[in-house]
Amino acid sequence: MKLKMLALLCATTLSCGPLWAGQDVYEARTDAMGGAGVAAGDRMVAGFINPALLSLTERQSEDVSLLLPTLGADGADKDKMVDKFDDVQDNYDALELAIDNRDVEGMLHYRDQLLGNLQSLVGNSAYASAGLGFAVVLPSSKRMSVAVIAKTYLDGFALADIRASDLLLLSTLDPLNPPALDDLSSQGRVIAGAVSDVGVALSSGFTVANMPLTVGITPKLQRLDTFNYAVSANNFDVNDFDSDDYRNDDTGFNLDVGVALQPMPGLTVGLSGRNLVKQDMQTMVSEGQQLTYQIKPMVTAGIAYEWRTVMLTSDIDLTENNKFAELEGPKYWRVGGEVKATDWLALRLGYRQDLNDVTTDIYSVGTGIAIGKFFRLDLTGMFGSDNAIGGALQTSYHF
């Protein structure tokens, strides 16, 4: 797979529904456990997923913790669509030159090559997601635990729209009487959206019927960016998808909330609601098409059980994650676990399944390594069907 931009690659077409990564947050420990973090997340990720986790007693600390940074990406280009568009451009330019030079053999050769390129692109698609995050977690307090977070996340999909008129034109092209070669009617398209948040997570704890209960809230400033890039197949270049001609943005306010309950030692039940303020934004009009990018409330429930050095956890989305109003979105069930092999090494496994069956199921494996008391490195690899592959990396510092 050829990743030309950290943010390309999503597998679908407009007619069959998109293949989104759809997790909205990259954090190496959580991703290694299938993305399940609503109940299992540590204080570093609480501000991203469930702010209530900041106040759980066993996850509190007198340290200042810095997550600088967490980053990740995953995608799939099972059809090698990006490379095929490169071939289209090369053979189109060569055919145009052959026509200008009245090169009959060249016209025959490059006509057949270009025709084969377009035929191989029929139904092709690719997807990708990428994210970057930072967090500063202040020392825990009995009254209020606080973290400052910043993150940005982008995902989108690319597809090939191959027109029968181009196939007919090329298959009937007469090298002895060639027509002037105009831009192809076939198109390459990239549709993507990005969300950037800067916020403050606040959490406090209570006791209800002798059970620890914590609540949290994360007010945040939020920026939305949309990308609707569509050009003729012979001019398609994925690196141009974020040009100002295809980009729209808006800034507003949003809110995350969460609760966590511990009905018995070692067992945590969590519920998070992210982006409670619904927002809609129109993409730019590109080749006559316009879509609506949306931020909708996302509610996820989670459970985690920790016994000595082993943790098992599972999350389930209670709402669909529809990024574009016109397209179907995923709804995930996540499961994973962690074993703390030593005081400096943790091993993790996970699995993520889309209950709506519009995305690829993802398996994950990862590790966490503590180097001394002050530094920690976490690594995660992800893989799935349709040649989906990804990874996450983060470093954290504790003082």
Secondary structure, 3 states (H helix, E strand, C coil): CCCCCCCCCEECCCCCCCCCCCCCCCCHHHHHCCCCCCCCCCCCCHHHHCHHHHHCHHHCCCCCEEEEEEEEEEEECCCCHHHHHHHHHHHHHHHHHHHHCCCHHHHHHHHHHHHHHHHHHCCCEEEEEEEEEEEEECCCCCCCEEEEEEEEEEEEEEEEECCHHHHHHHHCCCCCCCCCCCCCCCEEEEEEEEEEEEEEEEEEEEEECCEEEEEEEEEEEEEEEEEEEEEEHHHCCHHHCCCHHHEEEEEEEEEEEEEEEEEECCEEEEEEEECCCCEEEECCCECCECCEEEECCEEEEEEEEEECCEEEEEEEECCCCCCECCCCCCCEEEEEEEEECCCCEEEEEEEEEECCCCCCCEEEEEEEEEECCCEEEEEEEEEECCCCEEEEEEEEEEC
